């Protein structure tokens, strides 16, 4: 029988097998609770449905659809449409928390320790990532790499180097599809679960954080993340270095003038994969990252991985978000 990662059903990976194999770090499932915005949306839909049923019964008994009833139905339909637009906009805003929990800054304990998280997306890249790792090593800094599972499988040596040098490897989906935000629960679970299994095997430890491709999602993502024990993680600021070709502009977005925007607790986003190329032919991240590291030194801040930043003060690293369950002895 072929491994679970190779079996497909109607073009979608079998998620049951993936869920079991992703238990390379056994999951402690967290309970999903709809956010206040989603609860309001559910109530609004229920109210609109009640109005529609009431109007239909009234029309059936009276034999006519009065102007007042028509107006009420139109208002109910408009409310539902506006609600859907609100949910769509919330999903298109990467730092928004209307759809559920969303990490945009480090916890207070990390801020008191003067930590800043540098996160790098869309890798590993065989040409850019080694140079990024060299820069981080020379600066004595650690970072978090949100990896695309499919690309990680192609470059396992880079994943191994990240772990060996103290960085954390996190989940950025299996394929980084542009249509990820329009997925349903089954595809979400397949994409995230397959990447989780792959990265856990390559890194020797399971990712503890998830970042959606381009930061976009829909209300169906959070229940899946809850079942996998992964928190959604976005950023404090991003430099748009995957599309902007001017390193000075990217640096200014991240740091401000001379680094005055940089503060303890920031989560910064750069790209070692899909990196834009500056007019001089050099990937933008390779010009901006040294500036970020220098600004941290000037302001007395320490770049750290998310794993370290979310660890309790005084501990060597973060406790596993998915701790192993006790096993019974026969």
C-alpha positions as CSV (number, residue, x, y, z in Angstrom):
1,X,0.0,0.0,0.0
2,X,1.3,3.5,-0.9
3,X,2.1,5.9,2.0
4,X,-0.7,8.3,3.1
5,X,1.1,11.3,1.5
6,X,0.7,9.6,-1.9
7,X,-2.9,8.5,-1.7
8,X,-5.6,10.8,-3.1
9,X,-9.3,10.8,-3.1
10,X,-11.1,13.1,-5.5
11,X,-7.9,15.1,-5.8
12,X,-7.7,15.7,-2.0
13,X,-5.3,13.9,0.3
14,X,-6.9,11.5,2.7
15,X,-6.9,13.5,5.8
16,X,-7.5,10.7,8.3
17,X,-4.2,9.1,7.5
18,X,-2.5,12.4,7.5
19,X,-3.9,13.3,10.9
20,X,-2.5,10.1,12.3
21,X,0.9,10.6,10.7
22,X,1.1,14.2,11.8
23,X,1.2,12.9,15.3
24,X,4.9,12.9,15.1
25,X,4.3,15.3,17.9
26,X,1.1,13.9,19.6
27,X,-1.6,16.6,19.6
28,X,-3.4,18.0,22.6
29,X,-6.5,19.2,20.8
30,X,-7.8,22.6,21.9
31,X,-11.4,23.4,21.9
32,X,-12.7,25.6,19.1
33,X,-14.9,28.4,20.2
34,X,-16.4,30.8,17.6
35,X,-15.2,34.4,18.0
36,X,-17.7,37.1,19.0
37,X,-17.9,38.2,15.3
38,X,-18.7,34.7,14.2
39,X,-21.3,34.2,17.0
40,X,-22.9,37.5,15.9
41,X,-22.9,36.2,12.3
42,X,-24.6,33.0,13.3
43,X,-27.3,34.9,15.2
44,X,-27.8,37.2,12.3
45,X,-28.3,34.3,9.9
46,X,-30.7,32.7,12.3
47,X,-32.7,35.9,12.6
48,X,-32.8,36.4,8.8
49,X,-34.0,32.8,8.4
50,X,-36.7,33.4,11.0
51,X,-37.8,36.6,9.2
52,X,-37.9,34.8,5.9
53,X,-40.0,31.9,7.2
54,X,-42.4,34.3,9.0
55,X,-42.8,36.4,5.8
56,X,-43.5,33.2,3.8
57,X,-46.1,32.0,6.2
58,X,-47.8,35.4,6.3
59,X,-47.8,35.5,2.5
60,X,-49.3,32.0,2.3
61,X,-52.1,32.7,4.7
62,X,-52.9,36.2,3.4
63,X,-52.5,35.3,-0.2
64,X,-50.4,38.3,-1.0
65,X,-46.9,39.7,-0.4
66,X,-47.4,43.2,1.1
67,X,-45.0,46.1,0.6
68,X,-44.1,46.0,4.3
69,X,-43.2,42.3,4.1
70,X,-41.2,42.9,0.9
71,X,-39.2,45.6,2.7
72,X,-38.5,43.4,5.7
73,X,-37.3,40.6,3.4
74,X,-35.0,43.0,1.6
75,X,-33.6,44.3,4.8
76,X,-32.9,40.8,6.1
77,X,-31.2,39.8,2.8
78,X,-29.1,43.0,2.9
79,X,-28.0,42.3,6.4
80,X,-26.9,38.8,5.4
81,X,-25.0,40.1,2.3
82,X,-23.2,42.7,4.5
83,X,-22.3,40.1,7.0
84,X,-20.7,37.9,4.3
85,X,-18.8,40.9,3.0
86,X,-17.5,41.6,6.5
87,X,-16.3,38.0,6.9
88,X,-14.6,38.1,3.5
89,X,-12.8,41.4,4.4
90,X,-11.8,40.0,7.7
91,X,-10.2,37.0,6.0
92,X,-8.4,39.2,3.6
93,X,-6.8,41.2,6.5
94,X,-3.9,39.1,7.7
95,X,-3.6,40.8,11.1
96,X,-7.4,40.7,11.8
97,X,-8.6,38.7,14.8
98,X,-12.4,38.8,14.0
99,X,-12.3,35.2,12.7
100,X,-10.4,33.8,15.7
101,X,-7.2,34.1,17.6
102,X,-4.3,35.6,15.7
103,X,-0.8,36.2,17.1
104,X,0.5,39.6,15.9
105,X,3.0,40.3,18.8
106,X,5.1,38.4,21.2
107,X,3.8,37.8,24.7
108,X,4.5,40.3,27.5
109,X,7.1,38.0,29.0
110,X,9.1,38.1,25.8
111,X,8.7,41.9,25.6
112,X,10.2,42.2,29.1
113,X,13.1,40.1,28.0
114,X,13.7,42.5,25.0
115,X,12.9,39.9,22.4
116,X,12.1,40.4,18.7
117,X,11.0,37.6,16.4
118,X,12.3,37.6,12.8
119,X,10.2,35.3,10.7
120,X,11.0,34.2,7.1
121,X,8.4,32.8,4.8
122,X,8.2,30.7,1.7
123,X,11.5,28.8,1.9
124,X,13.6,27.0,1.9
125,X,15.3,28.4,-1.2
126,X,18.6,26.6,-2.2
127,X,20.3,29.9,-3.1
128,X,18.9,32.5,-0.7
129,X,18.3,30.5,2.5
130,X,21.9,29.4,3.1
131,X,23.0,33.1,2.9
132,X,20.2,34.1,5.3
133,X,21.4,31.4,7.7
134,X,25.0,32.6,7.4
135,X,23.9,36.2,8.3
136,X,21.9,34.9,11.3
137,X,24.8,32.8,12.5
138,X,27.3,35.6,12.3
139,X,25.0,37.9,14.3
140,X,24.3,35.2,16.9
141,X,20.6,35.5,16.2
142,X,17.8,32.9,15.8
143,X,14.7,33.2,13.7
144,X,11.6,31.2,12.7
145,X,11.3,29.8,9.2
146,X,7.7,29.3,8.0
147,X,8.4,26.6,5.4
148,X,6.4,25.3,2.5
149,X,6.2,21.6,3.0
150,X,6.7,20.6,-0.6
151,X,9.9,22.8,-0.8
152,X,11.2,21.4,2.5
153,X,11.0,17.9,1.1
154,X,13.3,19.0,-1.8
155,X,15.9,20.5,0.5
156,X,16.1,18.5,3.7
157,X,19.7,19.6,4.3
158,X,18.5,23.2,4.8
159,X,15.8,22.1,7.3
160,X,18.4,20.1,9.2
161,X,20.8,23.1,9.3
162,X,18.0,25.4,10.6
163,X,17.4,23.1,13.5
164,X,21.1,22.6,14.2
165,X,21.7,26.3,14.4
166,X,18.9,26.9,16.9
167,X,16.1,28.2,14.6
168,X,12.5,27.0,14.6
169,X,10.7,25.4,11.7
170,X,7.1,26.3,11.4
171,X,4.1,25.4,9.1
172,X,3.3,27.5,6.0
173,X,1.1,24.8,4.3
174,X,2.2,22.1,1.9
175,X,1.9,23.9,-1.4
176,X,1.3,27.6,-0.7
177,X,-1.6,27.7,-3.1
178,X,-3.0,31.1,-4.1
179,X,-6.5,29.6,-3.6
180,X,-5.8,28.5,0.0
181,X,-8.1,31.2,1.5
182,X,-11.0,29.8,-0.5
183,X,-10.6,26.2,0.8
184,X,-13.0,24.2,2.9
185,X,-12.2,22.2,6.1
186,X,-11.1,19.1,4.1
187,X,-8.5,20.9,2.0
188,X,-7.3,23.0,5.0
189,X,-6.7,19.8,7.0
190,X,-5.0,18.1,4.0
191,X,-2.7,21.1,3.3
192,X,-1.7,21.8,6.9
193,X,-1.6,18.2,8.0
194,X,0.6,17.0,5.2
195,X,3.0,19.9,5.9
196,X,3.0,19.2,9.6
197,X,3.8,15.5,9.0
198,X,6.6,16.4,6.6
199,X,8.2,19.2,8.6
200,X,8.0,17.1,11.9
201,X,9.8,14.3,10.2
202,X,12.5,16.5,8.6
203,X,13.1,18.7,11.6
204,X,12.8,16.1,14.3
205,X,10.2,18.2,16.1
206,X,6.7,19.3,15.1
207,X,6.0,22.9,14.1
208,X,4.3,24.9,16.8
209,X,2.8,27.8,14.8
210,X,1.0,28.1,11.5
211,X,0.9,31.0,9.1
212,X,-1.5,31.1,6.2
213,X,-0.2,31.7,2.6
214,X,-0.3,35.5,2.2
215,X,-1.9,35.6,5.6
216,X,-5.4,35.1,4.1
217,X,-8.0,32.7,5.2
218,X,-11.7,32.2,5.9
219,X,-13.9,31.3,8.9
220,X,-13.4,27.6,8.3
221,X,-9.6,27.7,9.0
222,X,-9.7,28.2,12.8
223,X,-11.6,25.0,13.7
224,X,-9.0,23.0,11.7
225,X,-6.1,24.7,13.4
226,X,-7.7,24.1,16.8
227,X,-8.0,20.4,16.1
228,X,-4.3,20.3,15.1
229,X,-3.2,22.3,18.1
230,X,-1.7,25.1,16.0
231,X,-2.1,28.8,16.6
232,X,-2.5,31.2,13.7
233,X,0.5,33.5,13.6
234,X,0.8,36.6,11.5
235,X,3.1,39.6,12.2
236,X,3.5,43.1,13.6
237,X,5.0,44.5,10.4
238,X,6.0,43.2,7.0
239,X,8.2,44.7,4.5
240,X,6.5,43.3,1.3
241,X,10.0,42.1,0.3
242,X,8.4,39.5,-2.0
243,X,7.1,42.2,-4.3
244,X,9.0,45.5,-3.5
245,X,12.4,45.7,-5.2
246,X,13.8,48.7,-3.2
247,X,15.6,47.5,0.0
248,X,15.5,51.0,1.5
249,X,11.7,51.0,1.2
250,X,11.4,47.5,2.7
251,X,13.7,48.5,5.6
252,X,11.7,51.7,6.2
253,X,8.5,49.7,6.4
254,X,9.9,47.3,9.0
255,X,12.1,49.7,11.0
256,X,11.1,53.3,10.3
257,X,13.8,55.9,10.2
258,X,17.0,54.6,11.8
259,X,15.0,51.8,13.5
260,X,12.7,54.0,15.7
261,X,9.7,51.7,14.9
262,X,11.4,48.6,16.2
263,X,10.3,47.6,19.7
264,X,10.5,44.6,21.9
265,X,7.7,42.2,21.1
266,X,7.6,42.9,17.4
267,X,7.2,40.0,14.9
268,X,8.8,41.0,11.6
269,X,8.2,39.2,8.3
270,X,10.7,38.8,5.5
271,X,11.0,36.2,2.7
272,X,13.8,33.8,2.0
273,X,11.6,32.2,-0.6
274,X,9.9,34.0,-3.4
275,X,12.2,36.9,-2.6
276,X,12.0,40.0,-4.8
277,X,15.3,40.9,-6.6
278,X,16.7,44.4,-6.3
279,X,17.9,46.3,-9.3
280,X,21.4,45.3,-8.5
281,X,20.4,41.6,-8.9
282,X,20.6,40.8,-5.2
283,X,17.6,39.3,-3.4
284,X,16.0,42.1,-1.3
285,X,16.1,40.1,1.9
286,X,19.9,39.8,1.8
287,X,20.1,43.6,1.9
288,X,17.4,44.2,4.5
289,X,18.2,41.5,7.0
290,X,21.6,43.0,8.0
291,X,19.8,46.3,8.7
292,X,17.3,44.6,10.9
293,X,20.0,42.8,12.8
294,X,22.0,46.0,13.2
295,X,18.9,47.9,14.4
296,X,18.3,45.2,17.0
297,X,21.8,45.6,18.3
298,X,21.5,49.4,18.5
299,X,18.3,49.2,20.5
300,X,19.5,46.4,22.8
301,X,17.0,43.9,21.4
302,X,17.5,40.2,20.9
303,X,16.2,38.4,17.8
304,X,14.7,35.1,18.9
305,X,12.7,32.3,17.4
306,X,9.0,32.1,18.2
307,X,9.8,28.9,20.1
308,X,12.1,30.8,22.4
309,X,9.9,33.9,22.6
310,X,6.8,31.9,23.8
311,X,8.8,29.9,26.3
312,X,8.3,30.7,30.0
313,X,11.0,33.0,31.4
314,X,14.0,31.0,32.5
315,X,13.3,27.9,30.4
316,X,15.6,26.7,27.6
317,X,12.9,26.6,25.0
318,X,9.2,26.6,24.5
319,X,7.2,23.8,26.0
320,X,5.5,21.7,23.3
321,X,2.2,23.2,22.3
322,X,1.3,19.6,21.5
323,X,2.6,17.6,24.5
324,X,2.5,13.9,24.4
325,X,-0.5,12.2,25.9
326,X,0.2,9.6,28.6
327,X,0.1,6.1,27.4
328,X,-1.6,3.3,29.4
329,X,0.5,0.3,30.4
330,X,-1.3,-3.0,29.9
